[in-house]
Amino acid sequence: MGLGDVEEVLRRDLWELGREAWSIRAGLYGKTTTYVSSMVLNYTNVCVIECEFCPFWRRKEDADSYSLSAEEAAKRVLEVDRKYGLRQVLIQGGINPEIGIEYFEELFRAIKAKAPHIAIHALSPLEVDYLARRERMSWREVLERLRRAGMDTMPGGGGEILVDRVRKEISPKKISAETWLRIMEEAHRLGIYTSATMMYGHLEDERDWAEHLYKIAELQRRTKGFLAFIAWNYEPAGNRLGSRVKYPKTAATLLRIVAAARVIFTGDAFIPHIQSSWLTNGPEAAQLAMYFGADDFGGTLYEEKGAGGSA
């Protein structure tokens, strides 16, 4: 499927597109919808990237900034596991110059030593690139060290829209689209499965949606390393970009993107799961999306504090 074909899918009548997406989803999974018992570990909110769309980041000198020690962070995961029983922990936070690769190695090993049943779904291409530059290592070396320490899979944070014209507007300090894709490919080559993400409803247009989906499909054809695709709506409240984007998109846009993704990510670009998270999309819209091609409801997400961009 070429870029023009992707654009055509996105332009189709919503109900026809939804019917095709449902047919694909029903053929794969019937009416079964999955979720995972998980928590989000936001280990720091100090971030030097300062994305325009993110309400989570703080500067180090801000009164409400924080950074957990590796010991404190691991203790928090183990406490939630004892209380609820976890299958996964999503580890994400800000790009804090004071946190190096040894921090994550200590954290991952501490979790695995006490709770080996918890899958570590951690960091993103953005953190991998940062750690590589900080430690003067290659992306591959960073990923190999993280995997040896216990990282199981990697979320798709920092993807937003894989069009540099848009990225320079909403997150000018963030890595390029090409860098994001290359790091994902490196992870896949090492046998580290990842998710692919998309944040819509800000300064992008439908052509940018198509380019984003096309680039993910092209990488999936080569590597087969994406396990899930997750899209969520930009929310204008509480961040700088909100002064330029007054209103979020409606659920109709979510349904179009979810359905298009299920149709596009088939064949040799097959991505097994299309997620519609109750947290980012709202419970009702997330449920409706299950009839438009989605098959996964996300996670329980204990401890989520609003760190944007990873899933």
C-alpha positions as CSV (number, residue, x, y, z in Angstrom):
1,M,0.0,0.0,0.0
2,G,1.6,3.3,-1.1
3,L,1.2,6.7,0.4
4,G,-1.7,7.6,-2.1
5,D,-3.5,4.4,-1.0
6,V,-3.2,5.4,2.7
7,E,-4.6,8.8,1.8
8,E,-7.5,7.2,0.0
9,V,-8.3,5.0,3.0
10,L,-8.4,8.0,5.3
11,R,-10.8,9.8,3.0
12,R,-13.4,6.9,2.8
13,D,-16.9,7.1,4.2
14,L,-16.6,6.6,7.9
15,W,-19.3,3.9,8.1
16,E,-17.9,1.9,5.2
17,L,-14.4,2.2,6.7
18,G,-15.7,1.1,10.1
19,R,-17.4,-1.9,8.6
20,E,-14.3,-3.1,6.9
21,A,-12.2,-2.5,10.0
22,W,-14.7,-4.4,12.1
23,S,-14.7,-7.3,9.7
24,I,-10.9,-7.6,9.9
25,R,-10.9,-7.3,13.7
26,A,-13.7,-9.9,14.0
27,G,-11.8,-12.3,11.8
28,L,-8.8,-12.0,14.0
29,Y,-10.3,-11.8,17.5
30,G,-14.0,-12.2,17.3
31,K,-15.6,-10.0,20.1
32,T,-12.6,-10.4,22.5
33,T,-11.1,-7.3,23.8
34,T,-7.9,-7.4,25.8
35,Y,-6.3,-5.2,28.5
36,V,-3.4,-5.5,30.9
37,S,-3.0,-4.9,34.6
38,S,-0.4,-2.2,34.6
39,M,0.9,0.9,36.3
40,V,2.7,4.0,35.0
41,L,5.9,4.9,36.8
42,N,6.7,8.6,36.2
43,Y,10.1,8.6,37.7
44,T,10.8,12.3,37.1
45,N,8.9,15.3,35.7
46,V,12.1,17.3,35.1
47,C,12.5,17.6,31.3
48,V,14.6,19.8,29.1
49,I,12.6,19.0,25.9
50,E,9.7,21.2,27.0
51,C,7.2,20.1,24.4
52,E,4.5,22.6,23.6
53,F,1.7,20.1,24.0
54,C,2.8,18.5,27.3
55,P,1.4,19.7,30.7
56,F,3.6,17.3,32.6
57,W,7.2,18.7,32.3
58,R,8.8,21.0,34.9
59,R,12.2,22.7,35.1
60,K,14.5,21.6,37.8
61,E,14.1,24.8,39.8
62,D,10.3,24.6,39.8
63,A,8.7,24.0,43.2
64,D,6.7,21.0,42.1
65,S,9.6,19.2,40.2
66,Y,10.7,15.8,41.4
67,S,13.0,12.9,40.6
68,L,12.7,9.5,42.3
69,S,15.7,7.6,43.2
70,A,16.0,4.1,41.6
71,E,15.3,2.6,45.0
72,E,12.2,4.7,45.5
73,A,10.9,4.1,42.0
74,A,11.3,0.3,42.4
75,K,9.7,0.4,45.8
76,R,6.6,2.1,44.3
77,V,6.3,-0.6,41.6
78,L,6.5,-3.4,44.2
79,E,3.9,-1.7,46.5
80,V,1.4,-1.5,43.6
81,D,2.1,-5.1,42.6
82,R,1.4,-6.3,46.2
83,K,-1.8,-4.3,46.3
84,Y,-3.2,-5.0,42.8
85,G,-1.1,-7.6,41.1
86,L,0.7,-6.3,38.0
87,R,1.6,-7.8,34.7
88,Q,3.4,-4.8,33.3
89,V,4.9,-1.5,34.3
90,L,5.2,1.4,31.8
91,I,8.2,3.5,32.8
92,Q,8.2,7.0,31.4
93,G,9.3,10.5,32.5
94,G,11.1,13.6,31.4
95,I,14.5,14.0,29.8
96,N,16.4,14.8,33.0
97,P,20.2,15.5,32.4
98,E,21.0,14.1,35.8
99,I,19.7,10.7,35.1
100,G,22.0,8.3,33.2
101,I,21.8,4.8,31.9
102,E,23.0,3.3,35.3
103,Y,19.8,4.6,36.9
104,F,17.6,2.6,34.6
105,E,19.8,-0.5,34.9
106,E,19.5,-0.3,38.7
107,L,15.8,0.3,38.5
108,F,15.1,-2.6,36.0
109,R,17.2,-5.1,37.9
110,A,15.5,-4.1,41.2
111,I,12.1,-4.8,39.8
112,K,13.0,-8.0,38.1
113,A,14.8,-9.3,41.2
114,K,11.7,-9.0,43.4
115,A,8.9,-9.3,40.7
116,P,10.2,-11.2,37.6
117,H,6.5,-11.6,36.5
118,I,6.2,-7.9,35.7
119,A,7.1,-7.0,32.1
120,I,9.1,-3.8,31.8
121,H,7.7,-1.6,29.0
122,A,10.1,1.3,29.2
123,L,11.5,4.5,27.8
124,S,11.1,5.4,24.1
125,P,13.3,6.4,21.1
126,L,13.7,9.8,22.6
127,E,15.2,8.5,25.8
128,V,17.4,6.1,23.9
129,D,18.8,8.9,21.8
130,Y,19.4,11.0,24.8
131,L,21.2,8.3,26.7
132,A,23.3,7.5,23.7
133,R,24.5,11.1,23.5
134,R,24.9,11.4,27.2
135,E,26.9,8.2,27.6
136,R,28.7,8.5,24.2
137,M,27.3,5.2,23.1
138,S,25.5,3.9,20.0
139,W,21.7,3.4,20.0
140,R,22.4,-0.3,19.8
141,E,24.7,-0.3,22.8
142,V,22.1,1.6,24.9
143,L,19.4,-0.9,23.9
144,E,21.5,-3.9,24.6
145,R,22.4,-2.7,28.1
146,L,18.8,-1.8,28.9
147,R,17.6,-5.2,27.6
148,R,20.3,-7.0,29.7
149,A,19.0,-5.1,32.7
150,G,15.5,-6.3,32.2
151,M,13.7,-4.1,29.6
152,D,11.2,-6.3,27.8
153,T,9.5,-3.9,25.3
154,M,9.6,-0.3,24.3
155,P,6.7,2.2,24.0
156,G,6.2,4.5,21.1
157,G,6.6,7.8,23.0
158,G,7.9,10.8,21.1
159,G,6.2,9.7,17.8
160,E,3.4,12.3,17.9
161,I,3.3,12.9,14.1
162,L,6.2,11.7,12.0
163,V,6.4,14.8,9.9
164,D,9.2,17.1,10.7
165,R,7.3,20.3,9.6
166,V,4.8,19.6,12.4
167,R,7.3,18.3,14.9
168,K,9.3,21.6,14.7
169,E,6.1,23.4,15.7
170,I,4.9,21.2,18.6
171,S,8.2,19.9,20.0
172,P,11.2,21.7,18.4
173,K,13.7,20.1,20.7
174,K,12.6,16.6,20.0
175,I,14.3,14.1,17.7
176,S,13.4,14.0,14.0
177,A,11.0,11.6,12.5
178,E,13.8,9.7,10.8
179,T,15.7,9.3,14.1
180,W,12.6,8.0,15.8
181,L,12.1,5.4,13.0
182,R,15.8,4.4,12.9
183,I,15.9,3.8,16.7
184,M,12.7,1.7,16.4
185,E,14.2,-0.3,13.6
186,E,17.4,-0.9,15.7
187,A,15.2,-2.1,18.6
188,H,13.3,-4.5,16.3
189,R,16.6,-5.8,14.9
190,L,17.6,-6.7,18.4
191,G,14.4,-8.5,19.0
192,I,12.8,-5.8,21.2
193,Y,9.2,-5.4,20.3
194,T,7.6,-1.9,20.5
195,S,4.4,0.0,20.0
196,A,3.7,2.7,17.5
197,T,1.8,5.8,18.5
198,M,0.1,8.8,17.0
199,M,-1.1,12.1,18.6
200,Y,-3.6,13.8,16.3
201,G,-5.8,17.0,16.6
202,H,-3.2,19.8,16.9
203,L,-1.3,21.5,14.0
204,E,-1.3,18.6,11.6
205,D,-3.6,17.8,8.7
206,E,-4.9,14.6,7.1
207,R,-2.0,14.4,4.7
208,D,0.3,14.3,7.8
209,W,-1.9,11.5,9.2
210,A,-1.3,9.6,6.0
211,E,2.5,10.2,6.0
212,H,2.7,9.1,9.6
213,L,0.7,5.8,9.0
214,Y,2.6,5.1,5.8
215,K,6.0,5.4,7.5
216,I,5.0,3.1,10.3
217,A,3.6,0.6,7.8
218,E,6.9,0.7,5.7
219,L,9.0,0.0,8.8
220,Q,6.6,-2.8,9.9
221,R,7.0,-4.5,6.4
222,R,10.8,-4.6,7.0
223,T,10.9,-5.6,10.7
224,K,7.6,-7.0,12.0
225,G,8.5,-5.4,15.3
226,F,5.5,-3.3,16.2
227,L,3.0,-5.2,18.4
228,A,0.4,-2.4,18.7
229,F,-0.7,0.9,17.3
230,I,-2.1,3.5,19.6
231,A,-3.7,6.8,18.7
232,W,-4.9,9.6,21.0
233,N,-6.4,13.0,20.8
234,Y,-4.4,16.1,21.7
235,E,-5.9,17.9,24.7
236,P,-5.4,21.7,24.7
237,A,-5.8,22.2,28.4
238,G,-2.8,23.0,30.6
239,N,-0.1,23.4,27.9
240,R,1.4,26.1,25.7
241,L,-0.1,24.7,22.5
242,G,-3.5,25.3,23.8
243,S,-3.3,28.9,23.0
244,R,-3.2,28.0,19.3
245,V,-5.6,24.9,19.3
246,K,-8.8,25.8,21.2
247,Y,-10.8,22.6,20.9
248,P,-10.0,18.9,20.8
249,K,-11.2,16.7,17.9
250,T,-14.3,14.7,18.5
251,A,-14.7,10.9,18.8
252,A,-15.5,10.7,15.0
253,T,-11.8,11.5,14.3
254,L,-10.7,8.8,16.7
255,L,-13.0,6.3,15.0
256,R,-11.7,7.3,11.6
257,I,-8.0,6.9,12.6
258,V,-8.6,3.6,14.4
259,A,-10.5,2.1,11.5
260,A,-8.0,3.3,9.0
261,A,-5.1,1.9,11.0
262,R,-6.8,-1.6,11.2
263,V,-7.2,-1.5,7.4
264,I,-3.7,-0.2,6.7
265,F,-1.9,-2.4,9.1
266,T,-2.8,-5.7,7.4
267,G,-1.0,-8.0,5.0
268,D,2.7,-7.6,4.9
269,A,2.4,-4.5,7.2
270,F,0.3,-6.4,9.8
271,I,0.4,-4.9,13.3
272,P,-1.4,-7.4,15.6
273,H,-3.2,-5.0,17.9
274,I,-5.0,-1.7,17.5
275,Q,-5.4,-0.1,21.0
276,S,-8.0,2.4,22.0
277,S,-7.2,3.3,25.6
278,W,-9.9,4.2,28.0
279,L,-7.6,6.8,29.7
280,T,-6.7,8.8,26.6
281,N,-9.9,8.4,24.6
282,G,-12.4,8.2,27.4
283,P,-14.3,5.0,28.4
284,E,-17.3,5.5,26.0
285,A,-15.3,6.5,22.9
286,A,-12.8,3.7,23.6
287,Q,-15.6,1.1,23.8
288,L,-17.1,2.4,20.6
289,A,-13.7,2.1,18.9
290,M,-13.9,-1.6,19.4
291,Y,-16.5,-1.7,16.7
292,F,-14.2,0.3,14.4
293,G,-11.2,-2.1,14.4
294,A,-9.6,-1.7,17.9
295,D,-9.2,-4.8,20.0
296,D,-7.2,-3.6,23.0
297,F,-8.5,-1.4,25.8
298,G,-5.1,-0.4,27.2
299,G,-4.1,-0.9,30.9
300,T,-5.4,-0.3,34.4
301,L,-2.6,2.3,34.6
302,Y,-2.3,2.7,38.4
303,E,-0.2,5.8,39.4
304,E,-0.6,7.7,36.0
305,K,0.3,11.3,36.5
306,G,-0.2,12.7,33.0
307,A,3.2,12.2,31.3
308,G,2.4,12.7,27.6
309,G,3.7,10.8,24.6
310,S,4.3,7.1,25.6
311,A,2.2,4.0,25.3
